[in-house]
């Protein structure tokens, strides 16, 4: 009983310290200036596996082009993929578009964590973030920043990417979450509740103070109670089991230039680049490399993805006659290639061709 009481006091001090830190150090981000569900949801989807600095330009682009969820839902998938180009993980863009149509069909964004989780591309973390920030729901976020802050402060070595670890950190995060109303006058910016302020506080704290490398422990408001700092384990926590196997894959792309036209096709379903366009790939037209002898312009371009490393050779074929290609290829003007959503690797090819 005494241990539980002390633990509760410790948790309360952590919560208060993070909220106090947030008042002075909160990041000024455009989506923080509103609690509108559409703007919040859009920012959370874009920031999945994307750094804030890069994601900001995309958020502003989407908000300018499609200011409402209804306008985004009315767009074509090609338009959304084109606007997403360069962010990678294109399934997020397809899920974004599908979720927008779900919301329009419902008539509004769901206002429960369960309802938000039912949207395409929205998992536990994203549902908690949208729910707390847009609707003031008492749902704790648990992401990489939260894992790092909590594992270091409380000295928790349970691997964060295990079922046990996810459950332990989720319960701990929820126990730290304050509830009740909050307003902009409290110094947290536009917020709907203390839960919203705290969730944003711990995420910012992990991003700015308790960073993966070289955290600012000397100026940390939690240094006196941080177990990792006391035990010299800051660099060891959080613990993550290495499970990912990265495979290497070789590709050869052929950019055909024929009287100002070039050939492209759309990648099919079940692929990381599903729905995106690419030029001729030797896997589908091996005779082009064997019989037509295109000019090699780059060899072994290394493109790193989460589950694979692609080594690509880039070729340029300049011809006056269109070669025979599989039926899914179309011919488009080289000047219009930017109208099509392309993987970053293909963008690199086009940059090499136009140098």
ChimeraX attribute file (.defattr): number of C-alpha atoms within 10 A of each C-alpha:
attribute: neighborCount
match mode: 1-to-1
recipient: residues
	/A:1	6
	/A:2	7
	/A:3	8
	/A:4	9
	/A:5	10
	/A:6	11
	/A:7	12
	/A:8	14
	/A:9	12
	/A:10	14
	/A:11	18
	/A:12	16
	/A:13	15
	/A:14	19
	/A:15	19
	/A:16	14
	/A:17	15
	/A:18	22
	/A:19	24
	/A:20	16
	/A:21	19
	/A:22	22
	/A:23	15
	/A:24	10
	/A:25	15
	/A:26	20
	/A:27	16
	/A:28	9
	/A:29	11
	/A:30	13
	/A:31	19
	/A:32	19
	/A:33	13
	/A:34	17
	/A:35	20
	/A:36	14
	/A:37	19
	/A:38	21
	/A:39	23
	/A:40	22
	/A:41	26
	/A:42	20
	/A:43	23
	/A:44	20
	/A:45	20
	/A:46	22
	/A:47	19
	/A:48	15
	/A:49	13
	/A:50	15
	/A:51	11
	/A:52	16
	/A:53	10
	/A:54	13
	/A:55	19
	/A:56	18
	/A:57	11
	/A:58	21
	/A:59	23
	/A:60	17
	/A:61	14
	/A:62	20
	/A:63	18
	/A:64	10
	/A:65	12
	/A:66	16
	/A:67	14
	/A:68	14
	/A:69	23
	/A:70	17
	/A:71	13
	/A:72	23
	/A:73	21
	/A:74	13
	/A:75	14
	/A:76	11
	/A:77	18
	/A:78	16
	/A:79	15
	/A:80	20
	/A:81	23
	/A:82	18
	/A:83	18
	/A:84	22
	/A:85	20
	/A:86	17
	/A:87	20
	/A:88	16
	/A:89	18
	/A:90	21
	/A:91	16
	/A:92	20
	/A:93	22
	/A:94	20
	/A:95	16
	/A:96	24
	/A:97	23
	/A:98	17
	/A:99	22
	/A:100	27
	/A:101	21
	/A:102	18
	/A:103	18
	/A:104	16
	/A:105	12
	/A:106	10
	/A:107	10
	/A:108	14
	/A:109	21
	/A:110	17
	/A:111	17
	/A:112	16
	/A:113	22
	/A:114	14
	/A:115	13
	/A:116	23
	/A:117	19
	/A:118	14
	/A:119	20
	/A:120	17
	/A:121	20
	/A:122	21
	/A:123	14
	/A:124	16
	/A:125	19
	/A:126	23
	/A:127	26
	/A:128	27
	/A:129	27
	/A:130	32
	/A:131	30
	/A:132	29
	/A:133	30
	/A:134	23
	/A:135	20
	/A:136	24
	/A:137	22
	/A:138	22
	/A:139	26
	/A:140	27
	/A:141	29
	/A:142	25
	/A:143	19
	/A:144	14
	/A:145	20
	/A:146	25
	/A:147	26
	/A:148	24
	/A:149	24
	/A:150	22
	/A:151	23
	/A:152	24
	/A:153	21
	/A:154	15
	/A:155	20
	/A:156	20
	/A:157	15
	/A:158	19
	/A:159	20
	/A:160	23
	/A:161	15
	/A:162	12
	/A:163	10
	/A:164	12
	/A:165	18
	/A:166	17
	/A:167	12
	/A:168	15
	/A:169	21
	/A:170	19
	/A:171	13
	/A:172	16
	/A:173	20
	/A:174	15
	/A:175	14
	/A:176	20
	/A:177	20
	/A:178	21
	/A:179	16
	/A:180	12
	/A:181	13
	/A:182	19
	/A:183	14
	/A:184	12
	/A:185	9
	/A:186	12
	/A:187	16
	/A:188	25
	/A:189	19
	/A:190	18
	/A:191	27
	/A:192	22
	/A:193	23
	/A:194	24
	/A:195	29
	/A:196	33
	/A:197	31
	/A:198	27
	/A:199	27
	/A:200	23
	/A:201	25
	/A:202	27
	/A:203	24
	/A:204	21
	/A:205	24
	/A:206	20
	/A:207	19
	/A:208	16
	/A:209	20
	/A:210	25
	/A:211	16
	/A:212	17
	/A:213	8
	/A:214	10
	/A:215	16
	/A:216	13
	/A:217	16
	/A:218	9
	/A:219	9
	/A:220	15
	/A:221	16
	/A:222	19
	/A:223	15
	/A:224	11
	/A:225	14
	/A:226	21
	/A:227	18
	/A:228	20
	/A:229	18
	/A:230	14
	/A:231	9
	/A:232	9
	/A:233	14
	/A:234	23
	/A:235	14
	/A:236	13
	/A:237	22
	/A:238	25
	/A:239	18
	/A:240	14
	/A:241	10
	/A:242	8
	/A:243	7
	/A:244	9
	/A:245	8
	/A:246	12
	/A:247	11
	/A:248	11
	/A:249	12
	/A:250	12
	/A:251	14
	/A:252	21
	/A:253	22
	/A:254	25
	/A:255	24
	/A:256	23
	/A:257	19
	/A:258	18
	/A:259	13
	/A:260	13
	/A:261	17
	/A:262	23
	/A:263	24
	/A:264	22
	/A:265	18
	/A:266	18
	/A:267	15
	/A:268	12
	/A:269	9
	/A:270	8
	/A:271	11
	/A:272	15
	/A:273	20
	/A:274	15
	/A:275	22
	/A:276	22
	/A:277	21
	/A:278	25
	/A:279	21
	/A:280	23
	/A:281	19
	/A:282	17
	/A:283	10
	/A:284	10
	/A:285	15
	/A:286	12
	/A:287	13
	/A:288	18
	/A:289	18
	/A:290	10
	/A:291	8
	/A:292	12
	/A:293	12
	/A:294	18
	/A:295	14
	/A:296	15
	/A:297	13
	/A:298	15
	/A:299	12
	/A:300	13
	/A:301	17
	/A:302	15
	/A:303	14
	/A:304	13
	/A:305	13
	/A:306	10
	/A:307	11
	/A:308	14
	/A:309	15
	/A:310	18
	/A:311	16
	/A:312	20
	/A:313	19
	/A:314	25
	/A:315	25
	/A:316	20
	/A:317	17
	/A:318	17
	/A:319	13
	/A:320	9
	/A:321	9
	/A:322	15
	/A:323	12
	/A:324	10
	/A:325	14
	/A:326	11
	/A:327	7
	/A:328	10
	/A:329	17
	/A:330	14
	/A:331	15
	/A:332	14
	/A:333	14
	/A:334	16
	/A:335	10
	/A:336	10
	/A:337	18
	/A:338	12
	/A:339	11
	/A:340	19
	/A:341	25
	/A:342	22
	/A:343	23
	/A:344	15
	/A:345	19
	/A:346	19
	/A:347	17
	/A:348	13
	/A:349	23
	/A:350	18
	/A:351	10
	/A:352	14
	/A:353	15
	/A:354	6
	/A:355	5
